[in-house]
Amino acid sequence: MSNPASQSFASRCLKSRSFVVGGTITLILLCCAIVSLFWTPGEVYNIVITDRFKAPSADHWLGTDQFGRDVFSMLMTGTQNSITVGVVAVSIGLFAGVSLGLYASAKRGWTEELIMRFSDFSFAFPAILSAIMITAILGPGGVNSIIAIGIYNVPVFARLTRGSANSIWAREYVMAARAAGKGKFRITIEHILPNILSIIVVQATIQFAIAILAEAALSYLGLGTQPPHPSWGRMLNEAQTLMFLQPMQAVYPGAAIALAVFGLNLLGDGLRDVLDPRLSRKR
């Protein structure tokens, strides 16, 4: 027998156009990343000078670049990099930021002030600038770019979690739990976290899109993923000298970045409507 709650959730998902469109785009990108682990239609790492600047054809769906590499295959493989950076970087910020936010909300006093002032200081630097600064110190590379983007995500989740948790601590059922003798840790796990989880999930989707943009910017500047591994940002960097000769070399990776960010933002907007139907009724 099916669960009415799960049916209601599924129906809300299907009724949300933002969720359906964003989820479809995100699923396509995920499938491209998985398929590229086993198969690509052309060369990604091998330089074939005799095949340089070939027009789109059955053999090369989007043509080839200045080194004879298949552009479509590089876009597929670059999806791996973007998704990996997004997942790991957001996970770092999610775990550390949510933990700090919950701890600050539970302890209050000078502990909360200290964590929030640290977050305010971090927000003085934009995401891309923070990532550039950290990778410049640690050195270029995919791992360091993940660390840099992850560090930036920590104060984002910390502030969101602390603000959301503070509103839950004032609720009657939390006061009743405290009166019943439950400790702050148990209340946080049983009452606070479950009630703010939907907000955190939506924010994680938005931060995923920001992480993809940040990784592309770092790779464009030579601070992110290093050759020979494909990256959308580095494809843009290599294409900037070919704008008048082969302008489509810049269009393809730019369109991939825009599509990924657009899909994730739509997914986040859809999740917000699905997880909190009151917001969709206000629109």
C-alpha positions as a Python dict, from the first residue, in 0.01 Angstrom:
ca = {
    (1, 'M'): (0, 0, 0),
    (2, 'S'): (150, 335, -104),
    (3, 'N'): (227, 607, 144),
    (4, 'P'): (-2, 916, 104),
    (5, 'A'): (280, 1146, 223),
    (6, 'S'): (518, 1018, -46),
    (7, 'Q'): (241, 1051, -307),
    (8, 'S'): (180, 1411, -200),
    (9, 'F'): (552, 1491, -221),
    (10, 'A'): (582, 1329, -566),
    (11, 'S'): (277, 1515, -695),
    (12, 'R'): (417, 1849, -574),
    (13, 'C'): (745, 1771, -751),
    (14, 'L'): (569, 1698, -1080),
    (15, 'K'): (352, 2011, -1051),
    (16, 'S'): (657, 2235, -1006),
    (17, 'R'): (785, 2333, -1351),
    (18, 'S'): (1106, 2469, -1200),
    (19, 'F'): (1174, 2137, -1028),
    (20, 'V'): (1098, 1930, -1340),
    (21, 'V'): (1306, 2143, -1578),
    (22, 'G'): (1593, 2195, -1334),
    (23, 'G'): (1593, 1830, -1231),
    (24, 'T'): (1597, 1718, -1597),
    (25, 'I'): (1893, 1943, -1684),
    (26, 'T'): (2083, 1830, -1374),
    (27, 'L'): (2008, 1464, -1450),
    (28, 'I'): (2135, 1503, -1808),
    (29, 'L'): (2461, 1656, -1683),
    (30, 'L'): (2499, 1377, -1427),
    (31, 'C'): (2442, 1114, -1697),
    (32, 'C'): (2705, 1282, -1920),
    (33, 'A'): (2956, 1268, -1635),
    (34, 'I'): (2886, 900, -1566),
    (35, 'V'): (2894, 798, -1935),
    (36, 'S'): (3222, 986, -1991),
    (37, 'L'): (3386, 764, -1730),
    (38, 'F'): (3353, 473, -1973),
    (39, 'W'): (3304, 621, -2320),
    (40, 'T'): (3352, 940, -2518),
    (41, 'P'): (3293, 978, -2894),
    (42, 'G'): (3644, 1116, -2959),
    (43, 'E'): (3991, 1184, -2821),
    (44, 'V'): (4016, 1384, -2499),
    (45, 'Y'): (4378, 1353, -2390),
    (46, 'N'): (4563, 1265, -2712),
    (47, 'I'): (4678, 1550, -2937),
    (48, 'V'): (4605, 1483, -3306),
    (49, 'I'): (4732, 1787, -3496),
    (50, 'T'): (4609, 1653, -3829),
    (51, 'D'): (4252, 1673, -3696),
    (52, 'R'): (4269, 2032, -3568),
    (53, 'F'): (3974, 2265, -3628),
    (54, 'K'): (3759, 2005, -3799),
    (55, 'A'): (3398, 2106, -3856),
    (56, 'P'): (3112, 1925, -3677),
    (57, 'S'): (3047, 1586, -3834),
    (58, 'A'): (2936, 1232, -3752),
    (59, 'D'): (3287, 1162, -3617),
    (60, 'H'): (3320, 1490, -3426),
    (61, 'W'): (2977, 1611, -3314),
    (62, 'L'): (3095, 1964, -3219),
    (63, 'G'): (3418, 1962, -3419),
    (64, 'T'): (3774, 1963, -3282),
    (65, 'D'): (3994, 2222, -3111),
    (66, 'Q'): (4339, 2357, -3198),
    (67, 'F'): (4500, 2036, -3074),
    (68, 'G'): (4269, 1799, -3262),
    (69, 'R'): (4075, 1695, -2951),
    (70, 'D'): (3704, 1624, -2979),
    (71, 'V'): (3515, 1921, -2830),
    (72, 'F'): (3203, 1726, -2734),
    (73, 'S'): (3412, 1461, -2558),
    (74, 'M'): (3597, 1732, -2365),
    (75, 'L'): (3266, 1888, -2258),
    (76, 'M'): (3144, 1548, -2138),
    (77, 'T'): (3463, 1482, -1942),
    (78, 'G'): (3462, 1838, -1806),
    (79, 'T'): (3123, 1761, -1652),
    (80, 'Q'): (3297, 1510, -1424),
    (81, 'N'): (3523, 1782, -1293),
    (82, 'S'): (3244, 2034, -1235),
    (83, 'I'): (3019, 1786, -1055),
    (84, 'T'): (3304, 1650, -843),
    (85, 'V'): (3415, 1997, -736),
    (86, 'G'): (3054, 2097, -663),
    (87, 'V'): (2970, 1788, -458),
    (88, 'V'): (3290, 1781, -251),
    (89, 'A'): (3314, 2158, -197),
    (90, 'V'): (2948, 2189, -95),
    (91, 'S'): (2983, 1883, 131),
    (92, 'I'): (3277, 2049, 310),
    (93, 'G'): (3081, 2369, 363),
    (94, 'L'): (2765, 2178, 453),
    (95, 'F'): (2922, 1961, 722),
    (96, 'A'): (3140, 2229, 881),
    (97, 'G'): (2897, 2519, 837),
    (98, 'V'): (2587, 2338, 965),
    (99, 'S'): (2782, 2204, 1263),
    (100, 'L'): (2909, 2551, 1353),
    (101, 'G'): (2565, 2707, 1304),
    (102, 'L'): (2391, 2449, 1523),
    (103, 'Y'): (2661, 2482, 1790),
    (104, 'A'): (2638, 2862, 1790),
    (105, 'S'): (2259, 2852, 1816),
    (106, 'A'): (2266, 2601, 2102),
    (107, 'K'): (2544, 2767, 2305),
    (108, 'R'): (2456, 3135, 2240),
    (109, 'G'): (2656, 3402, 2425),
    (110, 'W'): (3016, 3476, 2327),
    (111, 'T'): (3047, 3147, 2134),
    (112, 'E'): (2771, 3252, 1897),
    (113, 'E'): (2919, 3603, 1863),
    (114, 'L'): (3264, 3467, 1783),
    (115, 'I'): (3137, 3230, 1511),
    (116, 'M'): (2914, 3495, 1355),
    (117, 'R'): (3184, 3762, 1352),
    (118, 'F'): (3414, 3516, 1177),
    (119, 'S'): (3139, 3459, 921),
    (120, 'D'): (3095, 3834, 873),
    (121, 'F'): (3468, 3871, 812),
    (122, 'S'): (3455, 3593, 550),
    (123, 'F'): (3166, 3764, 370),
    (124, 'A'): (3383, 4071, 318),
    (125, 'F'): (3547, 3879, 32),
    (126, 'P'): (3339, 3764, -268),
    (127, 'A'): (3335, 3392, -350),
    (128, 'I'): (3564, 3411, -652),
    (129, 'L'): (3809, 3647, -479),
    (130, 'S'): (3827, 3421, -173),
    (131, 'A'): (3891, 3116, -391),
    (132, 'I'): (4161, 3298, -591),
    (133, 'M'): (4330, 3412, -269),
    (134, 'I'): (4333, 3062, -117),
    (135, 'T'): (4450, 2885, -434),
    (136, 'A'): (4721, 3147, -479),
    (137, 'I'): (4849, 3055, -132),
    (138, 'L'): (4805, 2677, -157),
    (139, 'G'): (4901, 2656, -524),
    (140, 'P'): (4700, 2573, -840),
    (141, 'G'): (4526, 2239, -876),
    (142, 'G'): (4190, 2065, -861),
    (143, 'V'): (4220, 1960, -495),
    (144, 'N'): (4319, 2308, -379),
    (145, 'S'): (4032, 2465, -574),
    (146, 'I'): (3790, 2226, -399),
    (147, 'I'): (3936, 2325, -60),
    (148, 'A'): (3913, 2695, -147),
    (149, 'I'): (3549, 2676, -260),
    (150, 'G'): (3461, 2453, 37),
    (151, 'I'): (3611, 2701, 285),
    (152, 'Y'): (3402, 2981, 134),
    (153, 'N'): (3086, 2772, 176),
    (154, 'V'): (3140, 2724, 551),
    (155, 'P'): (3024, 3073, 669),
    (156, 'V'): (2731, 3064, 422),
    (157, 'F'): (2587, 2751, 582),
    (158, 'A'): (2688, 2862, 934),
    (159, 'R'): (2488, 3186, 915),
    (160, 'L'): (2189, 3023, 749),
    (161, 'T'): (2181, 2739, 1002),
    (162, 'R'): (2222, 2964, 1303),
    (163, 'G'): (1946, 3203, 1190),
    (164, 'S'): (1704, 2922, 1109),
    (165, 'A'): (1785, 2731, 1429),
    (166, 'N'): (1734, 3038, 1649),
    (167, 'S'): (1374, 3067, 1528),
    (168, 'I'): (1310, 2700, 1611),
    (169, 'W'): (1459, 2731, 1962),
    (170, 'A'): (1180, 2979, 2043),
    (171, 'R'): (902, 2735, 1951),
    (172, 'E'): (673, 2589, 2217),
    (173, 'Y'): (759, 2226, 2151),
    (174, 'V'): (1128, 2298, 2200),
    (175, 'M'): (1052, 2472, 2528),
    (176, 'A'): (847, 2168, 2627),
    (177, 'A'): (1137, 1940, 2541),
    (178, 'R'): (1370, 2148, 2758),
    (179, 'A'): (1118, 2141, 3042),
    (180, 'A'): (1106, 1761, 3007),
    (181, 'G'): (1479, 1748, 3079),
    (182, 'K'): (1620, 1695, 2731),
    (183, 'G'): (1972, 1830, 2678),
    (184, 'K'): (2067, 2080, 2411),
    (185, 'F'): (2245, 1818, 2198),
    (186, 'R'): (1942, 1588, 2195),
    (187, 'I'): (1706, 1875, 2118),
    (188, 'T'): (1931, 1987, 1833),
    (189, 'I'): (1932, 1640, 1676),
    (190, 'E'): (1565, 1553, 1738),
    (191, 'H'): (1392, 1890, 1686),
    (192, 'I'): (1616, 2165, 1546),
    (193, 'L'): (1795, 1989, 1259),
    (194, 'P'): (1488, 1809, 1112),
    (195, 'N'): (1293, 2137, 1102),
    (196, 'I'): (1562, 2334, 916),
    (197, 'L'): (1676, 2053, 688),
    (198, 'S'): (1464, 2168, 391),
    (199, 'I'): (1619, 2517, 404),
    (200, 'I'): (1968, 2368, 411),
    (201, 'V'): (1895, 2139, 114),
    (202, 'V'): (1774, 2431, -98),
    (203, 'Q'): (2081, 2639, -6),
    (204, 'A'): (2308, 2345, -91),
    (205, 'T'): (2162, 2337, -442),
    (206, 'I'): (2228, 2708, -486),
    (207, 'Q'): (2584, 2673, -352),
    (208, 'F'): (2640, 2386, -597),
    (209, 'A'): (2576, 2627, -884),
    (210, 'I'): (2810, 2886, -730),
    (211, 'A'): (3078, 2617, -688),
    (212, 'I'): (3060, 2532, -1059),
    (213, 'L'): (3100, 2900, -1148),
    (214, 'A'): (3391, 2940, -905),
    (215, 'E'): (3570, 2631, -1039),
    (216, 'A'): (3527, 2753, -1397),
    (217, 'A'): (3668, 3094, -1301),
    (218, 'L'): (3968, 2939, -1124),
    (219, 'S'): (4040, 2708, -1418),
    (220, 'Y'): (4008, 3004, -1656),
    (221, 'L'): (4275, 3185, -1453),
    (222, 'G'): (4498, 2875, -1443),
    (223, 'L'): (4444, 2816, -1070),
    (224, 'G'): (4195, 2528, -1096),
    (225, 'T'): (4209, 2195, -1276),
    (226, 'Q'): (4541, 2155, -1453),
    (227, 'P'): (4615, 2003, -1796),
    (228, 'P'): (4561, 1751, -1940),
    (229, 'H'): (4233, 1707, -1749),
    (230, 'P'): (3948, 1887, -1932),
    (231, 'S'): (3774, 2178, -1762),
    (232, 'W'): (3507, 2411, -1893),
    (233, 'G'): (3691, 2713, -1755),
    (234, 'R'): (4020, 2619, -1916),
    (235, 'M'): (3844, 2550, -2246),
    (236, 'L'): (3722, 2910, -2232),
    (237, 'N'): (4076, 3028, -2159),
    (238, 'E'): (4218, 2838, -2458),
    (239, 'A'): (3939, 2966, -2683),
    (240, 'Q'): (3991, 3337, -2608),
    (241, 'T'): (4278, 3361, -2858),
    (242, 'L'): (4058, 3197, -3125),
    (243, 'M'): (3756, 3427, -3098),
    (244, 'F'): (3787, 3558, -3455),
    (245, 'L'): (3912, 3230, -3603),
    (246, 'Q'): (3688, 2975, -3425),
    (247, 'P'): (3430, 3162, -3210),
    (248, 'M'): (3229, 2846, -3139),
    (249, 'Q'): (3522, 2711, -2936),
    (250, 'A'): (3423, 2963, -2667),
    (251, 'V'): (3047, 2925, -2712),
    (252, 'Y'): (3034, 2553, -2627),
    (253, 'P'): (3199, 2560, -2280),
    (254, 'G'): (3027, 2890, -2199),
    (255, 'A'): (2690, 2737, -2286),
    (256, 'A'): (2772, 2429, -2073),
    (257, 'I'): (2848, 2648, -1768),
    (258, 'A'): (2536, 2858, -1822),
    (259, 'L'): (2317, 2548, -1864),
    (260, 'A'): (2454, 2382, -1549),
    (261, 'V'): (2403, 2694, -1336),
    (262, 'F'): (2059, 2757, -1486),
    (263, 'G'): (1950, 2398, -1419),
    (264, 'L'): (2072, 2398, -1059),
    (265, 'N'): (1911, 2734, -984),
    (266, 'L'): (1581, 2610, -1125),
    (267, 'L'): (1616, 2291, -921),
    (268, 'G'): (1678, 2495, -605),
    (269, 'D'): (1376, 2714, -678),
    (270, 'G'): (1164, 2405, -738),
    (271, 'L'): (1285, 2238, -420),
    (272, 'R'): (1194, 2548, -222),
    (273, 'D'): (837, 2531, -356),
    (274, 'V'): (811, 2155, -301),
    (275, 'L'): (955, 2151, 51),
    (276, 'D'): (763, 2460, 164),
    (277, 'P'): (433, 2487, -31),
    (278, 'R'): (347, 2809, 156),
    (279, 'L'): (605, 2993, -54),
    (280, 'S'): (445, 2886, -382),
    (281, 'R'): (103, 3002, -261),
    (282, 'K'): (242, 3349, -188),
    (283, 'R'): (355, 3394, -549),
}
